[in-house]
Amino acid sequence: MSAERIAYHPPPDTGLDVVHADEALVVLNKPAGLLSVPGRGDDRQDCLALRVQQRFADALVVHRLDMATSGLLVMGRGAAMQRALSLAFEQRLAHKRYEAIVHGVVAADAGEIDLPLITDWPHRPRQMVCFERGKPSLTRFTVVSRDVAAQRTRVSLEPVTGRSHQLRVHLLALGHPIVGDELYAPPVPDALADAPARMRLHAAELGLPHPVSGEPMHWRSDVPF
C-alpha cells in the first residue's frame, strides 16, 4: 500500500513573521499549511526554511513543525549555533507549549499520555501506537476550556518527548483527535466553520537557553483560533 499524500498548497509568501533575531538564532511564526523543510517532489520545495534563508542566509533548521501546525520555530545562525540549539532540544532544555482544539469534551482537567510511537509504514506519514517497537513518548495536557454545545475542548499541551506527530497521535489515542487534522481526525462537519479551514494546533510558547550567553529566552505567540 502506498504512502498517503496530502495536497500541498502553501500559503502565499507575504514576508516572514520574525519574533526574534540576533547573531545566533532566528525565531519565527510558521503559518499553517507551510512545510518547515523541503518535501519530496518539485511541488514541495517551498517551505519556511528556504523563505528564511532568503533573508538570513546562514539560518539552519534545528527542529520542525508539521505542515498543518502553526507557531514558533527556531533556526540557528550557522552550523555551530545549529548544533548548540539541537543539543538543547536533545537534552530537553527547550520548553515547548502548544494549544489545540480537539473533538469531544475531555473529562480530566489534566493528565499525561504515555504511549510509545512508531511510523505506520504502509500508511506513511502516519504514526501509530506500538507497545512492541514504539519509542517512548510522553505528552502532558491541561484543559483550558470546554464547549459542551459544540463538543469541543481547548487544551494546552507540553510534549516531553518530540516524536513525529506525537501530539496528534496521543490525542487520537485519548479519544479526542485535533479538529481539522486531515490524517487523524474524523471527516465531520466543523462547528468552527467561521474560522479558516486548518488543523487547530499551534506552537504557542518556546523557551530555551541562548546558545551563546546561556541566558534563558522565552517567546510567546498568540493562538490564531
DANORWO-V763482 format. One record per backbone hydrogen bond with DSSP energy under -0.5 kcal/mol. NH is the residue of the N-H (numbers start at 0). CO is the residue of the C=O. If there is no record, write none. Layout:
BEGIN
NH & CO
NH & CO
END
This chain:
BEGIN
3 & 123
8 & 6
13 & 11
17 & 15
18 & 16
18 & 26
19 & 26
21 & 24
25 & 74
26 & 19
27 & 72
28 & 16
29 & 27
29 & 70
32 & 66
33 & 30
33 & 66
38 & 43
43 & 40
44 & 41
47 & 34
48 & 35
50 & 46
51 & 47
52 & 48
53 & 49
54 & 51
55 & 51
56 & 54
58 & 55
59 & 75
61 & 73
62 & 73
68 & 65
69 & 200
70 & 29
71 & 202
72 & 27
74 & 25
75 & 59
76 & 23
77 & 57
77 & 75
81 & 77
82 & 78
83 & 79
84 & 80
85 & 81
86 & 82
87 & 83
88 & 84
89 & 85
90 & 86
91 & 88
92 & 87
93 & 87
94 & 206
95 & 93
96 & 204
97 & 156
98 & 201
99 & 154
100 & 199
101 & 152
102 & 176
103 & 150
105 & 103
110 & 140
112 & 138
113 & 111
114 & 112
114 & 136
116 & 134
117 & 127
119 & 125
120 & 118
122 & 119
123 & 120
125 & 122
127 & 117
129 & 115
133 & 129
134 & 116
138 & 112
139 & 157
140 & 110
141 & 155
142 & 108
143 & 153
144 & 153
146 & 151
147 & 145
150 & 146
151 & 146
152 & 101
153 & 144
154 & 99
154 & 152
155 & 141
156 & 97
157 & 139
159 & 137
159 & 157
160 & 137
165 & 162
168 & 164
169 & 165
170 & 166
171 & 167
172 & 168
173 & 169
174 & 170
174 & 171
175 & 170
178 & 100
180 & 177
181 & 179
184 & 180
187 & 185
190 & 188
192 & 189
194 & 191
199 & 178
200 & 198
201 & 98
202 & 69
203 & 96
203 & 201
204 & 96
205 & 218
206 & 94
207 & 216
209 & 214
213 & 209
216 & 207
218 & 205
220 & 203
END
